[in-house]
Amino acid sequence: MVKLTADLIWKCPHFFNALKERELDLRGNKIAVIENLGATELDNFPYLKRLGTLLINNN
């Protein structure tokens, strides 16, 4: 069972897509639980302020 944590987000591949938006690739992680990311604190880690779209499909 894998949890979606700030540490997992930091380690996953990320890039800019064709629309010049940031994209995070979480494929293959088999995430079962989404942890409260608001309570997580890391140095030099953004608080997802620019999150505009979240697409979730059969993960």
DRENNU-659516 format. One record per atom (N, C-alpha, C): residue in one letter; atom name; x, y, z. Coordinates in Angstrom, 2 decimals, padded with zeros to 5 digits. Example, Ala and Ser with C-alpha at 12.3 -4.5 7.8 and 13.67 -1.06 7.14 Angstrom:
BEGIN
<residu A&atome N&u 013.19&v -005.69&w 007.80> .
<residu A&atome CA&u 012.30&v -004.50&w 007.80> .
<residu A&atome C&u 013.20&v -003.30&w 007.80> .
<residu S&atome N&u 012.85&v -002.25&w 007.08> .
<residu S&atome CA&u 013.67&v -001.06&w 007.14> .
<residu S&atome C&u 012.90&v 000.03&w 007.87> .
END
This chain:
BEGIN
<residu M&atome N&u 000.85&v -001.18&w 000.00> .
<residu M&atome CA&u 000.00&v 000.00&w 000.00> .
<residu M&atome C&u 000.89&v 001.24&w 000.00> .
<residu V&atome N&u 000.69&v 002.09&w -000.96> .
<residu V&atome CA&u 001.49&v 003.31&w -001.09> .
<residu V&atome C&u 000.60&v 004.51&w -000.77> .
<residu K&atome N&u 001.14&v 005.44&w 000.03> .
<residu K&atome CA&u 000.42&v 006.67&w 000.37> .
<residu K&atome C&u 000.96&v 007.81&w -000.49> .
<residu L&atome N&u 000.08&v 008.71&w -000.88> .
<residu L&atome CA&u 000.51&v 009.92&w -001.58> .
<residu L&atome C&u 000.99&v 010.91&w -000.53> .
<residu T&atome N&u 002.28&v 011.03&w -000.40> .
<residu T&atome CA&u 002.89&v 011.92&w 000.58> .
<residu T&atome C&u 003.73&v 012.97&w -000.15> .
<residu A&atome N&u 004.17&v 013.96&w 000.58> .
<residu A&atome CA&u 005.03&v 014.98&w 000.00> .
<residu A&atome C&u 006.35&v 014.37&w -000.48> .
<residu D&atome N&u 006.83&v 013.36&w 000.22> .
<residu D&atome CA&u 008.07&v 012.69&w -000.17> .
<residu D&atome C&u 007.92&v 011.98&w -001.51> .
<residu L&atome N&u 006.79&v 011.31&w -001.72> .
<residu L&atome CA&u 006.52&v 010.64&w -003.00> .
<residu L&atome C&u 006.41&v 011.66&w -004.13> .
<residu I&atome N&u 005.75&v 012.78&w -003.88> .
<residu I&atome CA&u 005.62&v 013.84&w -004.89> .
<residu I&atome C&u 007.00&v 014.37&w -005.26> .
<residu W&atome N&u 007.87&v 014.53&w -004.29> .
<residu W&atome CA&u 009.21&v 015.06&w -004.54> .
<residu W&atome C&u 010.03&v 014.10&w -005.40> .
<residu K&atome N&u 009.84&v 012.78&w -005.21> .
<residu K&atome CA&u 010.65&v 011.78&w -005.92> .
<residu K&atome C&u 010.13&v 011.44&w -007.31> .
<residu C&atome N&u 008.87&v 011.71&w -007.60> .
<residu C&atome CA&u 008.28&v 011.35&w -008.89> .
<residu C&atome C&u 008.78&v 012.27&w -010.00> .
<residu P&atome N&u 008.85&v 011.75&w -011.23> .
<residu P&atome CA&u 009.28&v 012.60&w -012.35> .
<residu P&atome C&u 008.29&v 013.73&w -012.60> .
<residu H&atome N&u 008.81&v 014.91&w -012.89> .
<residu H&atome CA&u 007.97&v 016.06&w -013.18> .
<residu H&atome C&u 008.57&v 016.83&w -014.36> .
<residu F&atome N&u 007.71&v 017.46&w -015.13> .
<residu F&atome CA&u 008.14&v 018.15&w -016.34> .
<residu F&atome C&u 007.07&v 019.14&w -016.76> .
<residu F&atome N&u 007.34&v 019.92&w -017.81> .
<residu F&atome CA&u 006.36&v 020.83&w -018.38> .
<residu F&atome C&u 005.72&v 020.15&w -019.58> .
<residu N&atome N&u 004.39&v 020.24&w -019.68> .
<residu N&atome CA&u 003.69&v 019.64&w -020.82> .
<residu N&atome C&u 003.62&v 020.64&w -021.97> .
<residu A&atome N&u 002.88&v 020.27&w -023.02> .
<residu A&atome CA&u 002.79&v 021.11&w -024.22> .
<residu A&atome C&u 002.14&v 022.47&w -023.96> .
<residu L&atome N&u 001.32&v 022.58&w -022.91> .
<residu L&atome CA&u 000.67&v 023.84&w -022.56> .
<residu L&atome C&u 001.50&v 024.68&w -021.59> .
<residu K&atome N&u 002.74&v 024.26&w -021.37> .
<residu K&atome CA&u 003.66&v 024.91&w -020.44> .
<residu K&atome C&u 003.14&v 024.90&w -019.01> .
<residu E&atome N&u 002.44&v 023.82&w -018.66> .
<residu E&atome CA&u 001.98&v 023.60&w -017.30> .
<residu E&atome C&u 002.87&v 022.52&w -016.68> .
<residu R&atome N&u 003.06&v 022.62&w -015.38> .
<residu R&atome CA&u 003.83&v 021.58&w -014.70> .
<residu R&atome C&u 003.02&v 020.29&w -014.67> .
<residu E&atome N&u 003.70&v 019.17&w -014.86> .
<residu E&atome CA&u 003.04&v 017.88&w -014.86> .
<residu E&atome C&u 003.84&v 016.93&w -013.98> .
<residu L&atome N&u 003.14&v 016.19&w -013.15> .
<residu L&atome CA&u 003.74&v 015.24&w -012.23> .
<residu L&atome C&u 003.30&v 013.84&w -012.63> .
<residu D&atome N&u 004.24&v 012.94&w -012.86> .
<residu D&atome CA&u 003.94&v 011.59&w -013.31> .
<residu D&atome C&u 003.91&v 010.64&w -012.10> .
<residu L&atome N&u 002.70&v 010.23&w -011.71> .
<residu L&atome CA&u 002.54&v 009.33&w -010.56> .
<residu L&atome C&u 002.17&v 007.92&w -011.00> .
<residu R&atome N&u 002.36&v 007.60&w -012.28> .
<residu R&atome CA&u 001.99&v 006.29&w -012.80> .
<residu R&atome C&u 002.81&v 005.19&w -012.15> .
<residu G&atome N&u 002.16&v 004.05&w -011.96> .
<residu G&atome CA&u 002.85&v 002.87&w -011.46> .
<residu G&atome C&u 003.08&v 002.85&w -009.97> .
<residu N&atome N&u 002.59&v 003.83&w -009.23> .
<residu N&atome CA&u 002.81&v 003.87&w -007.79> .
<residu N&atome C&u 001.74&v 003.14&w -007.00> .
<residu K&atome N&u 000.60&v 002.82&w -007.62> .
<residu K&atome CA&u -000.51&v 002.11&w -006.97> .
<residu K&atome C&u -000.89&v 002.77&w -005.65> .
<residu I&atome N&u -001.21&v 004.05&w -005.73> .
<residu I&atome CA&u -001.53&v 004.85&w -004.54> .
<residu I&atome C&u -002.88&v 004.44&w -004.00> .
<residu A&atome N&u -002.92&v 004.05&w -002.73> .
<residu A&atome CA&u -004.16&v 003.62&w -002.08> .
<residu A&atome C&u -004.69&v 004.68&w -001.12> .
<residu V&atome N&u -003.81&v 005.51&w -000.56> .
<residu V&atome CA&u -004.21&v 006.49&w 000.45> .
<residu V&atome C&u -003.59&v 007.84&w 000.10> .
<residu I&atome N&u -004.40&v 008.91&w 000.18> .
<residu I&atome CA&u -003.90&v 010.27&w 000.02> .
<residu I&atome C&u -003.79&v 010.89&w 001.40> .
<residu E&atome N&u -002.57&v 011.19&w 001.80> .
<residu E&atome CA&u -002.30&v 011.73&w 003.12> .
<residu E&atome C&u -002.61&v 013.22&w 003.14> .
<residu N&atome N&u -002.83&v 013.78&w 004.32> .
<residu N&atome CA&u -003.06&v 015.22&w 004.47> .
<residu N&atome C&u -001.77&v 015.96&w 004.15> .
<residu L&atome N&u -001.67&v 016.50&w 002.94> .
<residu L&atome CA&u -000.44&v 017.17&w 002.52> .
<residu L&atome C&u -000.31&v 018.56&w 003.12> .
<residu G&atome N&u -001.38&v 019.12&w 003.65> .
<residu G&atome CA&u -001.31&v 020.43&w 004.28> .
<residu G&atome C&u -000.54&v 020.41&w 005.58> .
<residu A&atome N&u -000.49&v 019.25&w 006.24> .
<residu A&atome CA&u 000.22&v 019.13&w 007.50> .
<residu A&atome C&u 001.69&v 018.75&w 007.30> .
<residu T&atome N&u 002.08&v 018.50&w 006.07> .
<residu T&atome CA&u 003.44&v 018.08&w 005.76> .
<residu T&atome C&u 004.30&v 019.30&w 005.47> .
<residu E&atome N&u 005.49&v 019.32&w 006.01> .
<residu E&atome CA&u 006.37&v 020.47&w 005.80> .
<residu E&atome C&u 007.75&v 019.98&w 005.36> .
<residu L&atome N&u 008.22&v 020.50&w 004.25> .
<residu L&atome CA&u 009.56&v 020.21&w 003.75> .
<residu L&atome C&u 010.23&v 021.53&w 003.40> .
<residu D&atome N&u 011.54&v 021.59&w 003.55> .
<residu D&atome CA&u 012.28&v 022.78&w 003.16> .
<residu D&atome C&u 012.31&v 022.88&w 001.64> .
<residu N&atome N&u 012.14&v 024.07&w 001.12> .
<residu N&atome CA&u 012.20&v 024.36&w -000.32> .
<residu N&atome C&u 011.19&v 023.56&w -001.13> .
<residu F&atome N&u 010.05&v 023.26&w -000.56> .
<residu F&atome CA&u 009.02&v 022.49&w -001.25> .
<residu F&atome C&u 007.76&v 023.34&w -001.34> .
<residu P&atome N&u 007.26&v 023.59&w -002.55> .
<residu P&atome CA&u 006.06&v 024.44&w -002.68> .
<residu P&atome C&u 004.82&v 023.76&w -002.12> .
<residu Y&atome N&u 003.86&v 024.55&w -001.67> .
<residu Y&atome CA&u 002.62&v 024.04&w -001.10> .
<residu Y&atome C&u 001.54&v 023.85&w -002.16> .
<residu L&atome N&u 001.91&v 023.50&w -003.37> .
<residu L&atome CA&u 000.99&v 023.23&w -004.48> .
<residu L&atome C&u 000.08&v 024.42&w -004.75> .
<residu K&atome N&u 000.61&v 025.63&w -004.63> .
<residu K&atome CA&u -000.17&v 026.84&w -004.87> .
<residu K&atome C&u -000.61&v 026.97&w -006.32> .
<residu R&atome N&u 000.17&v 026.41&w -007.24> .
<residu R&atome CA&u -000.12&v 026.53&w -008.66> .
<residu R&atome C&u -000.94&v 025.37&w -009.20> .
<residu L&atome N&u -001.44&v 024.52&w -008.33> .
<residu L&atome CA&u -002.24&v 023.38&w -008.79> .
<residu L&atome C&u -003.54&v 023.89&w -009.39> .
<residu G&atome N&u -003.71&v 023.66&w -010.68> .
<residu G&atome CA&u -004.90&v 024.13&w -011.38> .
<residu G&atome C&u -005.81&v 022.99&w -011.77> .
<residu T&atome N&u -005.24&v 021.84&w -012.10> .
<residu T&atome CA&u -006.01&v 020.70&w -012.56> .
<residu T&atome C&u -005.47&v 019.43&w -011.92> .
<residu L&atome N&u -006.36&v 018.60&w -011.46> .
<residu L&atome CA&u -005.99&v 017.31&w -010.88> .
<residu L&atome C&u -006.78&v 016.24&w -011.60> .
<residu L&atome N&u -006.10&v 015.40&w -012.37> .
<residu L&atome CA&u -006.76&v 014.34&w -013.12> .
<residu L&atome C&u -006.45&v 013.00&w -012.45> .
<residu I&atome N&u -007.49&v 012.30&w -012.02> .
<residu I&atome CA&u -007.32&v 011.00&w -011.37> .
<residu I&atome C&u -008.18&v 010.00&w -012.12> .
<residu N&atome N&u -007.56&v 008.88&w -012.52> .
<residu N&atome CA&u -008.30&v 007.89&w -013.29> .
<residu N&atome C&u -007.81&v 006.49&w -012.96> .
<residu N&atome N&u -008.62&v 005.73&w -012.26> .
<residu N&atome CA&u -008.34&v 004.32&w -011.96> .
<residu N&atome C&u -006.94&v 004.09&w -011.41> .
<residu N&atome N&u -006.53&v 004.91&w -010.48> .
<residu N&atome CA&u -005.20&v 004.72&w -009.89> .
<residu N&atome C&u -005.28&v 003.81&w -008.70> .
END
